[in-house]
Amino acid sequence: MEPAPLSAMLLGFLLGLQHATDPDHLVAVATILTRERRFADGALIGVLWGAGHMTTLTIVGAIIIGLKLTVTPAVGGSLELVVAAMLIVLGILRLRDAIRGLDTVPAGHLVADHDHGGGAGVVHSHPHVHGAEHSHEHAHVHPSRWLAKLGWRSGRALVVGAIHGLAGSAAVSLLVLATLRSTTSAVVYLLIFGIGTIIGMTVLTALMAFPVSMALRYRRARQALALCAGVGSIAFGLVYGYRLI
């Protein structure tokens, strides 16, 4: 097996950085990001999105290259339609949360530290006491145990990134096939491409996370961001899907 050309590896890294700036990627990440009030949590969304993206991109790309499969335009278009549908779903979920007002509740109150005998996913509230006299209620939910450990938003970023990686595998794999001859070189290329995407998305998300975390301190700004993110994601998903049909 021939070693992977250094120029191809460098190209893969640079293309990974550029790939992170694709509009559909930024819209998906921004929709999730507008839920995070802490800068560090917001920046972490980019890392998780990139990790999910790299995982499916590398696995599916390696299978395509190793088995010398051909991805038809119809299959590629169908995968891109999945991305469009996902953007619409993300937007709907963001609007739902904005309408319910759950995004105005501190994250510590959203996941309850008690259960009701398996009543997962039910939105309800109980009195919470802060200090000696101050008592009020917050809406919260009971997620499944694995979701509680992973974190809804972390899991969502991973899944969304994974779907984007699946949809992008065809184009990247074709580029690899055109420049590299060995499967090992192609897999290394995909890994480096994925690393470039993670770094690029992390930097972009961090840049977005700072002003978002500042704005989310104010209730009206939270509501405005939630509505804009939801409507924007739905609109982009519809336009993106329409252009593929």
C-alpha positions, -999 to +999 in steps of 0.1 A: +000+000+000+013+034-010+016+061+017-010+088+017+004+119-002+011+148+021-005+172-003-037+152-003-038+151+035-032+189+037-060+194+012-083+172+033-076+193+064-082+226+045-114+212+029-126+201+063-121+236+077-141+250+047-167+223+049-177+235+084-189+268+069-215+252+047-248+270+053-268+239+063-242+231+089-243+265+104-281+267+105-283+233+123-257+242+148-271+277+154-305+262+161-290+241+189-266+268+201-294+293+209-304+271+238-270+274+256-265+302+281-229+293+290-201+301+265-183+268+272-215+247+266-221+266+234-186+260+221-189+223+230-218+220+206-193+225+177-170+198+190-199+173+194-214+181+160-180+177+144-174+144+162-207+130+150-200+142+115-166+126+114-178+093+127-204+086+101-183+103+073-153+080+081-173+048+085-196+052+055-168+066+034-145+037+042-172+012+033-179+030+000-142+031-009-133-004+005-161-021-014-157+001-044-194+011-043-209+038-065-232+063-049-258+073-075-271+109-077-305+096-066-291+082-033-270+113-027-301+135-033-322+114-009-296+118+019-295+155+013-333+155+016-329+138+050-308+168+061-334+192+048-361+174+068-339+174+099-335+211+097-372+215+095-377+193+126-350+212+145-368+244+137-402+230+149-387+218+181-371+251+188-404+269+182-422+245+204-398+251+232-401+289+227-439+287+229-438+265+260-413+289+276-390+261+287-360+279+273-364+306+300-359+280+327-323+274+341-309+242+328-306+228+363-344+228+367-351+212+333-339+177+343-356+165+375-337+147+402-367+125+410-390+102+391-426+090+390-422+053+383-410+056+347-429+087+336-402+098+312-406+127+289-436+142+308-435+180+313-447+191+347-437+212+377-432+211+414-424+238+440-387+247+443-374+264+474-345+289+471-334+301+505-356+302+535-387+319+521-385+321+483-406+294+467-417+290+431-422+264+403-403+255+372-414+232+344-391+201+340-391+168+324-380+132+331-358+119+303-346+084+300-314+075+320-291+074+290-304+107+277-299+122+312-263+111+313-255+122+277-275+154+278-303+162+255-284+190+237-252+171+235-269+141+221-288+162+196-256+178+184-240+144+179-270+130+160-273+161+138-236+160+130-238+123+122-267+128+098-248+156+080-218+133+078-238+106+062-252+130+036-218+144+028-201+110+024-208+106-013-191+138-024-161+135-002-156+098-011-157+107-048-129+132-042-109+106-023-113+080-051-101+105-076-068+113-058-059+082-037-054+046-047-053+027-014-081+022+011-058+031+040-049+064+024-085+072+018-095+064+054-067+086+067-078+113+044-114+111+057-101+112+093-080+143+086-110+159+068-131+152+098-106+167+122-105+198+100-143+199+102-143+196+140-117+224+144-135+246+119-169+241+135-156+245+170-141+279+161-172+291+143-195+279+172-173+295+198-175+328+178-213+325+178-215+312+214-201+344+230-228+369+218-255+343+222-245+336+258-246+373+265-280+378+248-295+349+266-292+367+299-322+388+289-357+372+286-368+391+255-335+383+238-340+346+246-375+346+231-363+365+200-334+341+194-356+311+199-382+324+174-356+335+149-337+302+151-368+281+148-382+301+118-348+304+102-342+266+104-376+257+090-373+283+062-338+271+052-349+234+054-378+241+031-357+260+005-329+235+008-353+206+002-372+223-026-340+228-046-332+191-043-366+180-057 
